[in-house]
């Protein structure tokens, strides 16, 4: 690996250890969205909620001028760069896709892509594998009965794409590419998890990563495993044992430490939830940049730290907002977004390569889901609502009232 990247990592880890407010190092990890457009309308996706409210963000693709700034100011020091995973878009729809991929290949960082797989042609598969990319296919089932109703796509088509990716990877082992499954787990598809492990073994999938569903509509509330903790623990154990037997790398969330929703106690809004002891590393180590060039501290935060179309990355990275975040994020009074965050205690580099178990902390899950009834507006969805309303003069007038009522009623 390039010596400058290793030097940047050494400095970064030391500055993170010291909790420095102004830092010399650059991020090691970046989530970048090239577009917010998507060709699907999955039943559990926040896009469905936003579409129902009439506030789905206007389609937008990253401008090449913004990508140019990333190339000059950020890419040289990165260890890992993920395309997607920080917004609701399918990155293969980006107008700048081909240009961006070819230019990113010239940098030594590890490249990954989060995709629904429906737009992966044989040509694109060859390009991604040749670039040494880690391709993570999003799915919610291991059969037509579970996957089909969510995605409105044939499950066998996804299996065919996964098989083609693995075959191309095996033909070009020197490229170092990997293929993974990203599985969003909830009550209805929980029994599919062991079957998914078996499918991953048969196809030769490199890694299966499992994350909790965070419902964004009341009708999805009881799909959360928060309400099915005993079953979740049982299936997680069964799937983990099978994965070890088959040699499949599986990352499931932590087991619930006690059974029953009573273990979560009374629901509290995130701003009143007691700050967790686990530290946050993201204000030092990672950055998230959306299709409009707006910089956020991580892949789940809705807080905008700055706009690359208005200023340089360096001025944002050590600006007043970042300094304030670094000062408070691991204190007793972190920002609301950070207080109930599921990524506390998770190293961004380990998160990228799937070597972590995400939390099943009942208090954290319940804080993100909301009171009963009334789904809480998770920070990411709140950011999208704010972005959409801010795009018109009337929206800007109504924005404070809309956010107040949503926070109050969870609707």
C-alpha positions in Angstrom: 0.0 0.0 0.0 1.1 3.6 -0.7 3.4 4.9 2.0 1.4 8.2 2.2 -1.8 6.3 3.0 0.0 4.4 5.7 1.4 7.6 7.2 -2.1 9.2 7.0 -3.5 6.2 8.9 -0.8 6.4 11.6 -1.5 10.1 12.2 -5.2 9.6 12.0 -5.3 6.9 14.7 -3.1 9.0 17.0 -5.3 12.0 16.6 -8.4 9.9 17.2 -6.8 8.5 20.3 -6.1 12.0 21.6 -9.6 13.2 20.5 -8.0 16.1 18.8 -10.4 18.9 17.6 -8.3 20.1 14.7 -6.5 17.3 12.8 -3.8 17.0 10.2 -4.9 13.6 8.8 -7.6 13.0 6.2 -10.4 10.4 6.5 -9.5 6.8 6.0 -13.1 5.8 4.9 -15.6 7.6 2.7 -19.1 6.8 1.7 -19.9 8.6 -1.6 -23.3 8.8 -3.4 -23.2 9.5 -7.1 -27.0 9.6 -7.4 -30.1 9.6 -5.3 -32.2 7.9 -8.1 -33.4 4.3 -7.8 -35.1 2.0 -10.1 -37.0 0.1 -7.4 -39.5 1.0 -4.7 -38.9 -1.6 -2.0 -41.7 -2.0 0.5 -39.4 -1.5 3.6 -37.3 1.4 2.1 -37.7 5.0 3.5 -38.3 6.0 -0.2 -41.7 4.5 0.1 -42.5 6.6 3.1 -41.1 9.8 1.5 -43.1 9.0 -1.7 -46.3 8.6 0.3 -45.7 12.0 1.9 -45.0 13.6 -1.5 -41.5 14.7 -0.3 -39.3 12.3 -2.2 -36.1 14.3 -3.1 -35.8 15.5 -6.6 -33.6 13.2 -8.8 -30.1 14.4 -8.8 -26.7 13.1 -9.9 -23.3 14.3 -8.8 -21.7 16.8 -11.1 -18.3 16.1 -12.5 -17.0 19.3 -11.0 -17.9 17.9 -7.5 -16.3 14.6 -8.4 -13.1 16.5 -9.5 -12.8 18.1 -6.0 -13.1 14.7 -4.4 -10.4 13.3 -6.7 -8.0 16.2 -5.8 -8.8 16.7 -2.1 -9.8 13.3 -0.7 -9.0 10.2 -2.7 -5.2 10.1 -2.3 -5.4 9.4 1.4 -8.4 6.9 1.6 -8.0 3.3 2.5 -11.6 2.3 1.6 -14.3 4.1 -0.5 -17.9 2.8 -0.7 -20.2 3.9 -3.5 -23.6 4.0 -2.0 -24.8 2.8 1.4 -25.2 6.4 2.6 -28.4 7.4 0.7 -31.4 5.8 -1.0 -30.0 5.7 -4.5 -28.9 2.9 -6.8 -25.4 4.0 -7.8 -25.4 2.2 -11.2 -28.0 4.8 -12.4 -25.6 7.7 -12.0 -24.9 9.6 -15.2 -21.2 9.9 -14.2 -21.0 6.2 -13.3 -18.6 5.0 -16.1 -16.3 8.1 -15.7 -16.3 7.9 -11.9 -15.4 4.1 -11.9 -12.6 4.5 -14.4 -11.0 7.4 -12.6 -11.4 5.8 -9.1 -9.5 2.7 -10.4 -6.3 4.8 -10.6 -6.2 5.2 -6.8 -5.0 2.4 -4.4 -7.9 2.5 -2.0 -10.3 -0.5 -1.6 -13.5 0.2 -3.6 -16.9 -1.2 -2.7 -20.4 -0.9 -4.2 -23.8 -1.3 -2.5 -26.3 -2.3 -5.2 -29.6 -4.0 -5.7 -28.0 -5.9 -8.6 -30.7 -5.3 -11.2 -28.6 -3.1 -13.5 -25.5 -5.3 -13.4 -24.8 -6.3 -17.0 -22.0 -8.7 -18.0 -20.0 -5.7 -19.2 -20.4 -3.9 -15.8 -19.6 -7.1 -13.9 -16.3 -7.3 -15.8 -15.5 -3.7 -15.1 -16.2 -4.0 -11.4 -14.3 -7.3 -10.9 -11.4 -5.9 -12.9 -11.3 -2.9 -10.6 -11.0 -5.2 -7.6 -14.3 -4.0 -6.2 -16.3 -5.5 -3.4 -19.8 -5.8 -4.7 -22.5 -6.1 -2.0 -25.9 -7.2 -3.2 -28.8 -6.0 -1.1 -31.6 -8.5 -0.4 -34.3 -9.5 2.1 -34.8 -13.2 1.5 -33.5 -16.5 0.2 -36.6 -17.4 -1.7 -39.2 -16.0 -4.1 -41.8 -15.9 -1.3 -39.8 -13.5 0.9 -37.6 -11.5 -1.6 -40.3 -11.0 -4.4 -42.9 -9.1 -2.4 -40.3 -6.7 -1.1 -38.4 -5.9 -4.3 -41.0 -6.7 -6.9 -38.2 -8.5 -8.7 -37.7 -12.2 -9.4 -35.4 -13.8 -6.9 -33.8 -16.1 -9.5 -32.6 -13.0 -11.4 -30.7 -11.9 -8.4 -29.3 -15.4 -7.9 -28.1 -15.3 -11.6 -26.4 -12.0 -11.1 -24.6 -13.3 -7.9 -23.5 -16.4 -9.8 -22.2 -14.3 -12.7 -20.2 -12.1 -10.3 -18.7 -15.1 -8.5 -17.8 -16.8 -11.8 -16.1 -13.6 -13.1 -14.3 -13.1 -9.7 -13.0 -16.7 -10.0 -11.8 -16.2 -13.5 -9.7 -13.1 -12.4 -8.4 -13.9 -8.9 -5.5 -11.5 -9.2 -8.0 -8.6 -9.2 -8.8 -9.2 -5.6 -12.6 -8.6 -6.0 -15.1 -9.9 -3.6 -18.9 -10.6 -3.7 -21.1 -10.2 -0.7 -24.8 -10.3 0.4 -26.2 -7.5 2.6 -29.3 -8.9 4.3 -31.8 -6.7 6.1 -33.4 -8.9 8.7 -36.9 -8.7 10.2 -39.5 -11.1 11.5 -41.0 -12.3 8.2 -37.6 -13.2 6.6 -35.8 -14.3 9.8 -36.2 -18.0 9.0 -34.6 -17.4 5.6 -31.2 -16.6 7.2 -29.9 -20.2 7.5 -31.1 -20.8 3.9 -29.2 -17.7 2.8 -26.0 -19.0 4.4 -26.5 -22.3 2.4 -27.1 -20.3 -0.8 -24.0 -18.2 -0.2 -21.9 -21.4 0.2 -23.2 -22.9 -3.0 -22.5 -19.7 -5.0 -19.2 -19.0 -3.4 -20.2 -15.6 -1.8 -17.3 -14.1 0.2 -19.3 -12.6 3.0 -22.9 -12.3 4.3 -23.6 -9.2 6.4 -26.9 -8.9 8.4 -28.4 -5.7 9.7 -31.6 -4.9 11.6 -34.6 -3.4 9.9 -35.4 0.0 11.3 -39.1 0.5 10.5 -40.2 3.9 9.0 -43.9 3.1 8.9 -46.2 2.0 11.7 -47.3 -1.1 9.7 -43.7 -2.3 9.8 -43.3 -1.9 13.6 -43.7 -5.5 14.6 -41.4 -6.7 11.9 -38.5 -5.4 14.0 -36.7 -8.2 15.9 -37.0 -6.0 19.0 -40.4 -7.7 19.4 -39.1 -11.2 18.6 -35.8 -11.3 20.6 -35.9 -15.0 21.5 -36.5 -16.1 17.9 -33.8 -13.8 16.7 -31.2 -15.2 19.1 -32.2 -18.7 18.1 -31.9 -18.1 14.3 -28.7 -16.0 14.7 -27.1 -19.0 16.6 -28.4 -21.5 14.0 -27.1 -19.5 11.1 -23.7 -18.8 12.7 -23.2 -22.5 13.4 -24.1 -23.4 9.8 -21.8 -20.7 8.5 -18.9 -22.1 10.5 -19.6 -25.6 9.2 -19.8 -24.4 5.6 -16.9 -21.9 5.8 -19.1 -18.9 5.1 -18.1 -15.5 6.6 -21.2 -14.3 8.3 -21.7 -11.2 10.3 -25.0 -11.1 12.4 -26.0 -8.5 14.9 -25.3 -9.1 18.5 -27.6 -11.4 20.5 -30.3 -9.7 22.5 -29.2 -9.9 26.2 -32.7 -10.4 27.6 -36.0 -11.5 26.1 -39.1 -9.4 25.9 -39.8 -5.8 25.0 -39.9 -5.0 28.7 -36.1 -5.2 28.7 -36.0 -2.0 26.7 -37.8 -0.1 29.4 -39.8 3.1 28.6 -39.4 4.6 25.2 -37.4 7.9 25.2 -36.7 10.2 22.3 -33.1 10.0 21.2 -32.2 13.4 22.7 -33.2 12.1 26.2 -31.6 8.6 25.9 -28.6 8.2 28.2 -25.4 8.5 26.1 -23.8 5.1 25.5 -20.4 4.4 26.8 -19.1 3.1 23.5 -17.0 5.8 21.7 -17.7 7.1 18.3 -14.7 7.2 15.8 -16.4 8.7 12.8 -15.6 12.4 13.2 -11.9 11.5 12.9 -11.9 8.5 10.6 -14.8 8.7 8.1 -16.9 11.0 6.0 -20.1 10.7 3.9 -20.6 12.8 0.8 -24.0 12.8 -1.0 -24.8 13.4 -4.7 -25.1 17.2 -4.1 -21.7 17.5 -2.6 -22.9 17.9 1.0 -20.5 16.5 3.6 -21.9 14.5 6.6 -19.9 12.8 9.4 -21.0 9.3 8.7 -23.3 7.1 6.6 -26.3 7.5 9.0 -26.1 11.1 10.1 -28.4 13.8 8.7 -26.2 16.6 9.9 -24.6 18.6 7.0 -21.1 19.7 7.9 -20.5 21.7 4.8 -21.0 21.9 1.0 -18.1 21.1 -1.4 -19.7 23.3 -4.0 -19.1 26.3 -1.7 -15.8 25.6 0.0 -12.9 23.1 0.1 -13.0 19.8 1.9 -10.1 20.9 4.2 -12.1 23.9 5.4 -15.1 21.7 6.1 -13.0 18.9 7.8 -11.6 21.3 10.3 -14.4 23.8 10.4 -16.4 24.9 13.4 -19.1 22.2 13.0 -16.5 19.4 12.9 -14.6 20.8 15.8 -17.8 21.0 17.8 -18.8 17.4 16.9 -15.3 16.1 17.9 -15.6 17.9 21.2 -19.1 16.6 22.1 -19.6 13.2 20.4 -17.9 11.2 23.2 -19.0 13.5 26.0 -22.1 13.2 28.2 -24.0 15.5 25.8 -23.5 14.3 22.3 -25.6 15.5 19.4 -29.1 13.9 19.1 -28.1 12.0 16.0 -25.2 10.5 17.9 -26.8 9.6 21.2 -28.9 6.6 19.9 -26.6 5.7 17.1 -26.1 2.0 16.3 -22.5 2.6 15.0 -21.1 3.6 18.4 -18.1 1.5 19.3 -17.7 0.4 15.6 -14.5 1.1 13.8 -15.4 2.5 10.3 -12.6 0.4 8.7 -13.9 -2.8 10.3 -17.5 -1.8 9.4 -16.5 -1.5 5.7 -15.0 -4.9 5.5 -17.8 -6.5 7.5 -15.7 -7.6 10.6 -18.1 -6.2 13.2 -21.4 -7.2 14.9 -23.8 -4.4 15.0 -25.8 -3.7 18.2 -29.0 -5.4 19.3 -29.2 -3.0 22.2 -33.0 -2.8 23.0 -32.8 0.8 24.2 -31.1 1.9 21.0 -33.4 0.0 18.7 -36.5 1.3 20.5 -35.2 4.9 20.4 -34.8 4.6 16.7 -38.2 2.9 16.1 -40.3 5.3 18.3 -43.2 5.2 20.7 -46.2 3.0 20.3 -48.0 4.0 18.2 -46.0 6.5 16.1 -42.8 5.5 14.3 -40.0 7.9 15.2 -38.4 9.7 12.2 -34.9 8.2 12.1 -32.1 10.8 11.4 -31.4 9.7 7.9 -35.1 10.0 6.9 -35.3 13.3 8.7 -32.4 14.6 6.6 -34.1 13.6 3.4 -37.4 15.3 4.4 -35.4 18.4 5.3 -33.6 18.4 2.0 -36.8 18.0 0.0 -38.7 20.8 1.7 -35.7 23.1 1.4 -35.8 22.9 -2.4 -38.8 25.4 -2.6 -39.6 28.7 -1.0 -42.9 27.4 0.4 -41.1 24.3 1.7 -38.6 26.5 3.6 -41.4 28.4 5.2 -43.2 25.1 6.2 -40.0 23.3 7.2 -39.9 24.3 10.9 -43.6 23.4 11.4 -43.3 20.1 9.6 -40.2 19.0 11.6 -41.8 20.1 14.9 -45.0 18.1 14.2 -43.1 15.0 13.0 -40.9 15.0 16.1 -43.9 15.4 18.3 -46.2 12.8 16.8 -43.8 10.5 15.0 -45.9 10.6 11.8 
